[in-house]
Amino acid sequence: MRILIAEDDITSRTVLSAVLQKNGHEPVEARDGAEALATLLREDAPRMAILDWMMPEIDGVEVCRRVRAREQERPPYLIMLTTRGEKTDVSTGLRAGANDYIAKPFNAVELVARIEVGCRYVALEDRYAAKVREFQEALAQIKTLSGIVPICSHCKKIRDDEGYWNQVEAFVASHTDARFTHGICPECMAKLYPEYVDKPGEAESKKQPGVTGPESR
């Protein structure tokens, strides 16, 4: 996973980058809060970020606030990294939008464990976003079928959104999961194949024993 490291101290940034690479992640480095914020607001932003609290330009708390203020389909998982360990500081970071909090000097094993938690969270978030998209697509199909459908009054073809005329079966099949099995209704049977349709009274006479036709007299 691509993970942003926002840390102005080059030594800490190098150590964090090495830990991430050792565990199969791709570190993306930022040297101050402004650079971190710009990276997190891009369309291809990393899905996770480790933010130092004290940074030039913009501190980590403010970065969290600004990221959370933006509507995002899949917001990043934010881990705050700082020497400030008082409960009020932890509360400030979490209220600003951080998902987790690690105190300096950090333990590499603990950091890796917290990153794994973040990866599971991101995976769940991705599955949820995929389900939402599926629901929205299904809802769009329902709206299409429940709206006004332009249909030819003669041949009964339906015009799609691109202006092409399709058979009813093709239109419905492309907008739903329905599949068709073809038959013939009684009215069409009588019109197209009258020789196979019993005339009124014939069916009853065939059922009555002892009733014969003129040729048997």
C-alpha positions as CSV (number, residue, x, y, z in Angstrom):
1,M,0.0,0.0,0.0
2,R,1.1,3.6,-0.7
3,I,1.6,5.4,2.6
4,L,2.4,9.0,3.1
5,I,5.0,10.0,5.6
6,A,4.7,13.6,6.6
7,E,7.8,14.4,8.8
8,D,10.1,17.4,8.7
9,D,12.9,15.6,10.6
10,I,15.0,13.7,8.0
11,T,16.2,11.1,10.4
12,S,12.7,10.1,11.5
13,R,11.4,10.2,7.9
14,T,14.2,7.9,6.8
15,V,13.5,5.4,9.6
16,L,9.8,5.4,8.9
17,S,10.4,4.9,5.2
18,A,12.7,2.0,5.9
19,V,10.1,0.3,8.2
20,L,7.4,0.7,5.6
21,Q,9.6,-0.7,2.8
22,K,10.6,-3.7,4.9
23,N,7.0,-4.6,5.4
24,G,6.0,-4.3,1.7
25,H,4.6,-0.8,1.6
26,E,5.5,2.1,-0.7
27,P,6.4,5.2,1.2
28,V,5.5,8.7,-0.2
29,E,7.5,11.4,1.6
30,A,6.4,15.0,2.5
31,R,8.7,17.4,4.3
32,D,6.1,19.7,5.8
33,G,2.3,20.0,6.4
34,A,1.6,22.0,3.2
35,E,3.2,19.3,1.0
36,A,1.4,16.6,3.0
37,L,-2.0,18.3,2.6
38,A,-1.5,18.8,-1.2
39,T,-0.6,15.1,-1.6
40,L,-3.6,13.9,0.4
41,L,-6.0,16.1,-1.6
42,R,-4.9,14.7,-5.0
43,E,-7.1,12.2,-6.9
44,D,-4.4,9.5,-6.6
45,A,-3.7,10.3,-2.9
46,P,-2.2,7.5,-0.7
47,R,-4.9,5.6,1.3
48,M,-2.9,6.0,4.5
49,A,-0.8,8.7,6.1
50,I,1.5,9.0,9.1
51,L,1.5,12.7,10.1
52,D,3.9,14.3,12.5
53,W,2.1,16.7,14.8
54,M,4.7,19.5,14.7
55,M,5.6,20.5,11.1
56,P,6.4,23.7,9.3
57,E,3.7,25.5,7.3
58,I,0.8,23.4,8.6
59,D,0.8,21.2,11.7
60,G,-0.5,17.6,11.6
61,V,-3.7,18.4,13.4
62,E,-4.7,21.1,10.9
63,V,-3.8,18.7,8.0
64,C,-6.3,16.2,9.5
65,R,-9.0,18.9,9.8
66,R,-8.6,20.0,6.2
67,V,-8.6,16.5,4.8
68,R,-11.7,15.6,6.8
69,A,-13.5,18.8,5.7
70,R,-13.3,17.6,2.1
71,E,-16.0,15.2,0.8
72,Q,-14.1,12.0,-0.3
73,E,-15.6,8.7,-1.4
74,R,-12.7,6.8,0.2
75,P,-11.0,9.1,2.8
76,P,-7.4,8.2,3.9
77,Y,-6.6,6.5,7.2
78,L,-4.6,9.0,9.3
79,I,-2.1,8.1,12.0
80,M,-0.8,11.0,14.2
81,L,2.8,10.7,15.3
82,T,4.1,13.0,18.1
83,T,5.9,13.5,21.3
84,R,2.8,15.0,22.9
85,G,1.4,12.2,24.9
86,E,-1.1,13.9,27.3
87,K,-4.7,12.7,27.1
88,T,-5.8,16.2,26.1
89,D,-3.4,16.0,23.2
90,V,-4.6,12.6,22.1
91,S,-8.2,13.9,22.3
92,T,-7.3,16.9,20.1
93,G,-5.7,14.7,17.5
94,L,-8.6,12.3,17.3
95,R,-11.2,15.1,17.3
96,A,-9.4,16.6,14.3
97,G,-9.9,13.5,12.4
98,A,-7.0,11.2,13.1
99,N,-7.8,7.5,13.1
100,D,-4.9,6.5,15.4
101,Y,-2.1,7.9,17.5
102,I,1.5,6.9,18.1
103,A,3.8,8.6,20.5
104,K,7.5,9.3,19.8
105,P,9.9,7.7,20.1
106,F,7.9,5.0,18.4
107,N,8.4,1.2,18.5
108,A,8.7,-0.3,15.1
109,V,6.8,-3.5,16.1
110,E,3.9,-1.3,17.4
111,L,4.0,0.9,14.3
112,V,3.7,-2.1,12.0
113,A,0.8,-3.5,14.0
114,R,-1.1,-0.2,13.8
115,I,-0.4,0.0,10.1
116,E,-1.9,-3.5,9.7
117,V,-5.0,-2.3,11.5
118,G,-5.2,0.6,9.1
119,C,-4.8,-1.7,6.1
120,R,-7.7,-3.8,7.3
121,Y,-9.8,-0.7,7.8
122,V,-9.0,0.6,4.3
123,A,-9.9,-2.8,2.8
124,L,-13.2,-2.8,4.5
125,E,-13.8,0.8,3.4
126,D,-13.0,-0.2,-0.2
127,R,-15.5,-3.1,-0.1
128,Y,-18.2,-0.8,1.3
129,A,-17.5,1.8,-1.4
130,A,-17.8,-1.0,-4.0
131,K,-21.2,-2.0,-2.6
132,V,-22.4,1.6,-2.6
133,R,-21.5,1.9,-6.3
134,E,-23.3,-1.4,-7.1
135,F,-26.4,-0.1,-5.3
136,Q,-26.2,3.2,-7.2
137,E,-26.0,1.4,-10.5
138,A,-28.9,-0.8,-9.6
139,L,-30.9,2.3,-8.6
140,A,-30.1,4.0,-11.9
141,Q,-31.4,1.0,-13.7
142,I,-34.6,1.0,-11.7
143,K,-35.1,4.7,-12.4
144,T,-34.6,4.0,-16.2
145,L,-37.2,1.4,-16.2
146,S,-39.7,3.3,-14.0
147,G,-39.4,6.5,-16.1
148,I,-40.9,7.4,-19.5
149,V,-39.8,4.8,-22.1
150,P,-40.1,5.9,-25.7
151,I,-41.7,3.1,-27.7
152,C,-42.7,2.8,-31.3
153,S,-46.5,2.6,-31.5
154,H,-46.3,0.3,-34.6
155,C,-43.3,-2.1,-34.2
156,K,-43.0,-1.7,-30.4
157,K,-39.2,-1.1,-30.5
158,I,-37.8,1.0,-27.6
159,R,-35.4,4.0,-28.2
160,D,-32.4,3.9,-25.8
161,D,-30.4,6.9,-24.4
162,E,-28.2,7.0,-27.5
163,G,-31.1,7.2,-29.9
164,Y,-31.0,3.7,-31.2
165,W,-34.1,1.6,-31.5
166,N,-34.1,-1.9,-29.9
167,Q,-36.4,-4.8,-29.6
168,V,-38.2,-4.9,-26.2
169,E,-36.2,-8.0,-25.2
170,A,-32.8,-6.3,-25.9
171,F,-33.8,-3.2,-24.1
172,V,-35.0,-5.0,-21.0
173,A,-32.1,-7.4,-20.9
174,S,-29.6,-4.5,-21.0
175,H,-31.2,-2.7,-18.1
176,T,-32.1,-5.7,-15.9
177,D,-31.1,-9.2,-15.1
178,A,-34.3,-10.5,-16.8
179,R,-34.0,-13.2,-19.5
180,F,-36.8,-14.1,-22.0
181,T,-38.3,-17.4,-23.0
182,H,-40.6,-17.1,-26.1
183,G,-44.0,-18.5,-26.6
184,I,-47.2,-17.5,-28.4
185,C,-50.4,-16.1,-26.9
186,P,-53.9,-17.5,-27.9
187,E,-54.8,-14.4,-29.9
188,C,-51.7,-14.6,-32.1
189,M,-52.1,-18.4,-32.4
190,A,-55.6,-18.0,-33.8
191,K,-54.4,-15.3,-36.2
192,L,-51.3,-16.9,-37.5
193,Y,-52.1,-20.6,-37.2
194,P,-55.9,-20.9,-37.4
195,E,-55.6,-24.5,-38.7
196,Y,-54.2,-25.6,-35.3
197,V,-56.9,-23.8,-33.2
198,D,-60.2,-25.5,-32.4
199,K,-63.3,-23.5,-33.5
200,P,-66.0,-22.7,-31.0
201,G,-67.8,-25.9,-30.0
202,E,-65.3,-28.3,-31.6
203,A,-63.4,-28.8,-28.4
204,E,-66.6,-29.6,-26.4
205,S,-67.9,-32.0,-29.1
206,K,-64.6,-33.9,-29.1
207,K,-65.0,-34.5,-25.4
208,Q,-68.6,-35.8,-25.6
209,P,-68.9,-39.6,-26.2
210,G,-71.3,-40.7,-28.8
211,V,-71.2,-37.5,-30.8
212,T,-70.2,-38.2,-34.4
213,G,-69.7,-36.1,-37.5
214,P,-71.8,-36.2,-40.7
215,E,-69.6,-38.7,-42.4
216,S,-70.5,-41.5,-39.9
217,R,-74.2,-41.2,-40.6
